[in-house]
Amino acid sequence: MACFSPTIRLYSRIHHVNIRDERSVGEQVRSGLRLAGWILLTFAVVGVTLLSEKTLLDRSAANLHRAAGACGLILVATLMFVSVERWGKWFVGALGYWIVKSVCTLPFRPSVMLLQYLLLFIFAFALCARWALRHAPRPTVEKVGMLVVVLALTVSLTLDSPLPLSVGVGVMALTQLAAYVFGPTHRHAKLGET
C-alpha cells in the first residue's frame, strides 16, 4: 500500500484543482449567450449588406426592391460607422486570414485575379492595421475610410471583381493621408509643451 501513496496524493491534488472560471455558472451562461448574440448579429449584418448590395446592383430588380436595398445598405453603413471601434480589429484579423488563404491557394490554382486580390488584401491589411492598432482617438475621416474598405470588399465579392476593392483601398489611403496632413499630430503637441 505504501507504494501507491504518492500516486494517491498526486490524484487528490489534481482532483481538487479549481480550473473553472471564478464566475458563477449563471454568469458564464450569460457570457456565452452574449457572445453567441454578437456572432449572430455579425452574420446578420454581413447578410443584410451582401443582400442589399446585390439588390441595389441588380438592374433587373424592381425599383421598390432597389429602394429597399438602398435603405438596408444605409442602415448597415450607419450601424458599422457607429461601431467601427468594436469591429475594426476583427476585420484586420479577417484580412490576415484572407492573405494566408490566398498565399496557400495561389501555388495550386494560380490566376491573375487571385494575385490581384492578394495584393489588395495586403495593402488593405497594412492600412487597416495602422488604423486599428493606434491607441489615439481616431478622426471621423479615418472611420469613413475604414467603412469604405468594408463596403468596397462586399461590393467586390458581389460583383466578383477586384476593382471596387482597389477603389476602397485607395480611399482608405487618402483618408489616412488627409488625417495625417490636416489633423493635429502628437509631435506638435509635445513640441508646444516643452
Phi, psi and omega in degrees: 000331183293333182286338179270354183301313178297325179294317180294320178296319179296318179297319181292326176291317180292320183296330183262006178287132180267097180265358178286161173293152181285349179284159178287167182297321179298318178294323178294321178295316178298321178296318178295320177293323177297316178297317178297322177296318178296322179294316178295322177296321178298313178298321179294318180295317178296317179297315179295321179297310181295318180293319179296317179292322178296317179292321181292324183272352179280114183284340180272357180286152178293155182299326179295319179293321179293323177294320177295322176296319178295318178296319177296320180292321177295318179298314181293320179296320178295316178298317180290324179295319181291327186250026185296331179292332181284319188257356183299315180291326178292325178293323176298319177296321177295320176297320176298320177297316181293328176294312180297318179296319179293320179296320180286332181276327187303318180294332184268332179224070184292133175206154181293322181295318178295322177295320176297314178299320179300314179296319179293322176297321179294315178296317180295321178298315181297315181291316182288326177292321176300320180290314188284331185269000178279136183268346180286159176300139184267136177292157181298324182296327177287328175296320177297319178299318178296318179295320179296321179297317181294314179293324177294324177295318180291324175294321178297321177291324180292316182273350183056048180216137179281354183299312178299324179293324177293324176294318179297320178293321177296319178295320178297318178296318179293322179292323177291323177295317179296320179293326179287317184286315187263347182270161176289137179254160180286335179297316181293324179294321179289325179293324180288333182282329184271000000 
